Amino acid sequence: MLLNRMSSRVIIVVYLIGVPLSASAADWPQWGRVNSRNMISQEKRLPDSFEADKNLASGQGDGSEKAGNIKWVARLGSFTYGNPTVADGRVYVGTDVRALRGDPRFKLTRGGLIRCLDEATGELLWQLAIPERRKLPAGTHFGQQHLGVCSSLTVEGDRAYVVTSAGDIVCLDVHGQANGNTGPFTDEARYMAEPGKPPVKLDDKLGDIIWRFDPIDELGVYPHDAASSSVLIVGQMLYAGTSNGMDKPHKKVLAPLAPSLVVLDKDSGRLVATDNEKIGTRLYHAAWASPSSGKVGDRTLIFFGGGEGICYAFEALEDRPAKPVYLEKVWSYDCNPPEYKFRHGKPIPYYEGDKRKSYSTNKNDGNYIGPSQIIATPVFYEGRVYVPLGQDPAHGRGRGMFHCIDASKTGDITRTGVVWTYDGLDRSLATAAIADGLVYVTDVGGRLHCLDARTGECCWVHETGDEAWGGPLVADGKLYFGNKKIPDFPRRCGHDCLWRSVPDRPLSTRRFGNPRSMLRFLR
């Protein structure tokens, strides 16, 4: 997935916001801030731009560096694909173990790392090392790209939940080991150690696992490349994707009947439900999407993008069953129209659209038409679900499609639930931002599209000139987003847009993430 194209010397800078930090400032406690996953921030008085000095970001500064509109900088690992979350004065971010250089307790492997930082100063409060997972079922293609923790943490009260780089789901104490080793899980010393190595010596600066659930061992899941889903909490239940996917040769799904979506008791980590859609029997690559939720009529629905390009709605569980059950499907919607799946009456091979294949007919110009999956998170907004089609961006550009779905329907709603579609964009990994009746979404080709949320009419398209993997954020009447080279800031959002770019002092890294909670930290 995604990642063999990225520089191995990535320094992620955490940016901090100009509003004085206070209890009234809006936290960002999960991927998308709220369960609808609409990428909207409530922050005000935000800057139009910022500057990050390369030496300061790389840790080689001498104190004379200038950093405009930046409160503090924290150096992480070589790769950081997850997005920061902010809650109750703490910043949580996943990265890789390269940030542990110099600590003799840890070996630099292809594992992951979770860091909890002080929101006011950027100082490290605690960290949890996740060792490289080496004992995997035969044929599994997982962890080989050294991606670290790709999931954004979800924080509720004094607990934080995350899907780790090892593919397991853990509940963490937000205080780390500083308030003692809280059970029932108490073997963090061995968990953080490499296989065959003695347990790590615990101290107050290390993380505290409350419970752990492992879909690989418990459910026979074969994750592909990376575990990327972020946790959703609805009531007493926790929902997460499994990243179940293809084998190493990309020829078959090793566990076609393994679930793509699991539900756990948030207090104990006990499995309470899974999907029963057998998505793995139709999977193109992997089930990398994160779930969202929204209230439709008198019931709460869970929305999930499948690895075969179908968007699903399940009824949320109200009670914790004594034994695991299957989620009740309310509707399904195929985001791949027939012309994306068939050519001259024959199925179009998925990997024909991968520009790297010798037999590919994809010219990487955005015009190739073929099947895709859903990687973005479905966004729920005013009774509708908004979601694009996409692929691993390493496959190159190709024709995408953005869908607006009526969430009130039931059954197979591919025909009856379509409100509108838009095919003027490339494949997209981006979760949309919707504000004031306008939809903002980026595509892999590096374009930002503004669409009318009611009709799907394209209001405008902004060309950034380079690939964009992350999506936009709407905050304080502005749009924040970036491509792989520079962040790009418009002055205001709406049917017309005036732009302010910041190319004069680019970051010391390629930008593939989303400008989410970093807005809390711009000076």
Buried (B, 14 or more C-beta within 10 A) or exposed (E): BBBEEBEEEBBBBBBBBBBEBEEEBBBBBBBBBBBBBBBBBEBEEBBBBBBBBBEBBBEEBEEEBEBBBBBBBBBBBBBBBBBBBBBEBBBBBBBBBBBBEEBEBBBBBBBBBBBBBBBEEBEBBBBBBBBBBEEBBEBBBBBBBBBBBBBBBBBBEEBBBBBBBBBBBBBBBBBBBBEEBBEEBBEBBEBBBBEEEEEBEBEEBBBBBBBBBBBBEEBBBBBBBBBBBBBBBBEBBBBBBBBBBBBEEBEEBBBBEBBBBBBBBBEBBEBBBBBBBEBBEBBBBBBBBBBBBBBBEEEBBBBBBBBBBBBBBBBBBEEBEEEBBEBBBBBBBBBBBEEBBEEEEEEBBBBBBBBEBEEBEBEBEBEBBBBBBBBBBBBBBEBBBBBBBBBBBBBBBBBBBBBBBBBBBEEBBBEEBBBBBBEBBBBBBBBBBBBEBBBBBBBBBBBBBBBBBBEBEBBEEBEBBBBBBBBBBBBBBBBBBBBBBBBBBBEBBBEEBEEEBBEEBBBBBBBBBBBBBBBBBBB
